[in-house]
């Protein structure tokens, strides 16, 4: 059984909290194919990882901790990107207004490859904390595309094969991206946002992703959740109660509070 958790909002949709409770409920392994965090806004999380010579974010850490066997965050999150804010109107290397890429980690712990933005002022703690001596340095969009073709695409393909071989998997997307793995067809999908979730059949959701990817909207290479949902009617709508910080940190408490949503999701997945 493969379940996808996507978010209707770019930030703070509640995907990870929903996913950790779902992992507890189903005994599945959680996956976060792509993730990122910010050197400035997520500095505590950044330091926790980099001080140990690693790079991962709190979402992947929470999913890994909730999963059976407690895998490394890097094992369930093969691509992690570290951003930093850019003051003023300048755009970063990949055209993200107000921020730029510093470093990408690609691959699992002990087998990582690194990609460094040669046009950025990479903080000394990044260069000192991470093993970047053999990193691929990129100074243009075309060079970054080459690195992603050579490193990111194979890493994502390998993760897709692992997920396909799993009996049970919960896959969490990132930002408001509709699906984090190309060609991934889950059994059911939960689209999470503050106060509610909407449940969709996996096959129809995957088909809608294909239709949305063929549109000319904004020239996107990834389908955004709102564009996909414009093409679908949900199978169920379930209200989500507000949770305290203590409850959000406890997957069993989340599973209890979100039980009606999980029941609706699993009913669609098992049809």
Secondary structure by P-SEA (a helix, b strand, c coil): cbbbbbbccccccaaaaaaaaaaaaccbbbbccccccccccaaaaaaaaaaacccccaaaaaaaaaccccccccccccbbbbbbbbccccccccccccccccccccccccbbbbbbcccccccaaaaaacccccccccccaaaaaaaaaacaaaaaaaaaaaaaaccbbbbbbccccccccccccccccccccccbbbbbbaaaaaaaaaaaaacccccccccccccccccccccbbbbbccccccccccaaaaaaaaaaaaaaaaaaaac
